[in-house]
């Protein structure tokens, strides 16, 4: 059975739409995962930076535990500061995750 040009065209459009759906879903999933883990990433980065500049006499000024670190971030910048820099990270993660998911 031979397909007409219209049927072939419709089939190509359907495949393209499926590909776009997969790309979009992969990008959204990766972005959501990055957003959920953003507070942990922020805390990790702050620990790395502060450990390089902290001296023994200044050590008590910095958080020494996970809970203290989160509390200090929230105290200094509010709850939304836990996601500071997440927008840039999501801009990177969306296409990366979309392509990997596809």
N, C-alpha and C positions, 0 to 999 in steps of 0.2 A: 504494500500500500504506500503510495507516494504522498508526501505531505505538500500542501500548498505553501506558497510564499507567506501568506498570512499566518498559517499555523507555525511555520518555522520562526517567523518574527515574534509571535506570541511566546513561543518556547524560549527564545533568547531573552526576552524581557523577563520571563519568570525566573530564569537562571540568574540573571543580573539582580533581580529583587532579592532572591534567596542569599546571594553573596553579600549584598548590602546589609541584609538583616543579620547575618552572621558577624560581619565586621562591626556593626553597631552594638550588638549584644556583647561581643568580646570587649569592646572599648568601655562600655558601661560597667561590665563586671570588674574589669581591672581598675577603673577609676573608683568604684565603690570600695573595693578592697583596699586601695591606697588611702582613701579617706578614713576608713575604719582604723587603720593602723598608723595614721599620721601622728597622733599624740605620742605613741611609743617611739617613732622615728625622731620626733622633735626632742624628746627627753634624751635619747641616745646621743644625738648631736651635741646637745648642751653639756652632757657629761664629758664627752670627748674634748670639747673646747675648754671647759673649766678645769679639767684635770691638767691641762698644759700650763695654765696660768696660776694655779693654786699653789701657795706655799704652805708649809706646816702651820705657821701662825695664823693664816687666813682660812684654814681648812674648816673650822666650825661655821663659817659664813655660808658655805655651800651645802647643798643637800647631800646626805650620805645614804639615803635609801630611796627606793622607788616611790613610795608614798610621799616622802618629804619633797622629792623632786617635782612631782605632779602638783603638790600643794603650792610650792614656790612659784611655779609657772602660772598657776591660776591666780595667786595673790598679786603677782606683779603685772599681769596683763589681762586678767579675766579668763573665762572659760574658752572663749573663741581663740585665745592665743595658743591653745593646744594645737590648733590647725593652721598656725601661721606658716606661710610658705606652701600650703597644700595646693593652691591653685596652679602654681608653676609645676608642681609634681604631677598633677592630674593632666596638664597639657602634654607632658611627656608620656605619661602612662597610657592615655587613651589610644593613640595610634599604635603604640608598641603592643598592647594587649589585643587590640583588634586584629592585627596581622598574625599574632601568635595563635589566637583563637580560630582564625580562618584556616 
